[in-house]
Amino acid sequence: MLLATAFLFTGGQAVWGMLALLGILVWEVARGEPLWKRTSIDRPLVILIAVLLLSALRSPWRSIALLAVAEFSVGAFVVLRAVVLSALHRRAFTHCFLVAWAIGGAVGGLLAIVSGLIASDGRAVLPHESASALGTTLAMATVLVLGLSTADRRAQRLSALLSAQVTFVGLALTWSRGAWAAAVVGLTVLVALTPVRRFAARALLPALLIAVVFLYLSPEWRTVGNRIRTTVDTHDPLSRLTIWHVVPRIVADHPVLGTGLNTFVLAYALYAPPPHIPGFPPHAHNLFLNFAAETGVAGLLAFVAFLWTGGLVIWRWYTRSLPGSQDRLNGGIVLALVAVALTHQLVDATLMSSSLAFGLYALFGLSVAEEVRNGT
């Protein structure tokens, strides 16, 4: 089921696999299997959930915040448990998981290309997945398949390189500039940590040429100038700068525990400059500012500590693996994927979605399983 969920991730449908994993958890626990495997990420995760719960209890919109905390807690617990136990049970699981993710990424890239070509505005979207969210998953998929292009078998290398071209063009058609920048950061990390530099140019140059042609012919090309001006206009209600200027006022009134998880759209309406658009924005278009507004300084610090712990575990996985080994390659790929996901969150908050958060939980789960296996 985990491999199927990884396959569904790029298309934004991982939540269905997560629900199935929850059912499997209940069944396994009823059979007497372990509820949890202790790892170094447990404490920061428990602290984060505790702070989110306190924030929800103090929230003006308590029911909404409590439901969001429950969704976050169950999602993180179910995915981390399943990934850790699976990776410990079977050493080859990590590679199989990444391959399943990559195959799903190629399929998602193909669907994105079709969507972008038939959409009236030329922007690729998928059911229940916005262009920005699709940008996050396709940027990660592009980095992943390039990382796997170092395989020994020629057929596997060719498949990975072709998949990278598909995911890259699909990424371009999302018109998500934040995802484009995140992909550049992720590819930089990947090239620095793995042997992929020998294959990256070979795969991406043709894809870049194709993407430029598609972008030029897209209806979105004629409005890109207006979109850029809107982004930097502090007087435009749709501008990210306008939203970011409001966040400090929200934090000033709710400094410690914020307004409650998943309540940004409600809190923003109380502070937004006119003319306010009802129901906009759903989040702060910056994951860290979003946590500051919704969970206060305490929630932001707890969230950063959770990310820091996970990042350190991945780094130790990479640095302590033998150069040239599969473990070393996997650690480098996982580091690059986390870099992609978190870079995009500086201008968006797509990881607030449970389907997309699956990817981050899974990457942390793979890394802490490796840490437990090696006794470090």
Secondary structure, 3 states (H helix, E strand, C coil): CHHHHHHHHCCCCHHHHHHHHHHHHHHHHHCCCCCCCCCCCHHHHHHHHHHHHHHHHHCCCHHHHHHHHHHHHHHHHHHHHHHHHHHHHCCCHHHHHHHHHHHHHHHHHHHHHHHHHHCCCCCCCECCECHHHHHHHHHHHHHHHHHHHHCCCHHHHHHHHHHHHHHHHHHHHCCCHHHHHHHHHHHHHHHHHCCCHHHHHHHHHHHHHHHHHHHHHCHHHHHHHHHHHHHHCCCCCCCHHHHHHHHHHHHHHCCCCCCCCCCHHHHHHHHCCCCCCCCCCCCCCCHHHHHHHHHHHHHHHHHHHHHHHHHHHHHHHHHHCCCCCHHHHHHHHHHHHHHHHHHHCCCCCHHHCHHHHHHHHHHHHHHHHHHHHHCC
